[in-house]
């Protein structure tokens, strides 16, 4: 029996689907971004999440508001 579970899902305006799938048995996370999949160990996913969060915050600070 598969222990994979979709833990987040979004569809962007161009009907492109984004999903985060967690496999408890293997302790892995799969990011499905359109037609691309990235498989990471759960701890590496958490580290990448922190890096992305910091990068997004810096990007927001550099974006001009019109």
N, C-alpha and C positions, 0 to 999 in steps of 0.2 A: 504494500500500500504506500502511495506517495504521501510524503509529509510536507509537500510544498504548499505554500499559502500566499495568495496575492495580498500584500499588506498596504499597497497604495496603487492607484490607477488614475490616469487623467487622459483626456482626449483634447488635443489642441485644435484650433480652428481649421487647420488643413486636414482634419480627420486622422492625424498621426497619433498613435497610441503610445503612452508611456506607462510602464508598470515596474513595480518593485516586488519581486517574489522571493520569499524566504523559505529555504529548505532546512527544517529543524534537524533532520537526520544527519545531513552533511554539514550543518552550521554554515551554509553559504547563502549569499544574496545574489540574485540575478537582476540586473537593470536591463529592461527592454526599452530601448529608445528608438522608436520607429522600427526600422529593419535591422538595428544593431543590438546585440546582446553582450553584456559584460558580466562575467561571473567573478565574485570576490568572496573571500573568507569574511564572515560576519564582522570580525574585529577590524579588518582592513576597510570594510564598508563604513564602519563608524569613524575611522580615521579620515577617510575620504569625505565623509559628510561634514566633518569639522573644517577641513580645508575649503570645501565648497561654500560653507556658511560664511567663513571669513572673507573669501574672495567676493561673494555676493555683497557683503556689507561694504567692502572697499569700493566696489563698482557703484553702489548706490551713492556713496559719498562723492564720487567723481562725476555723476550724471547731473547735467544742468536741468533745472526745472524751468519750463517755458511758461 
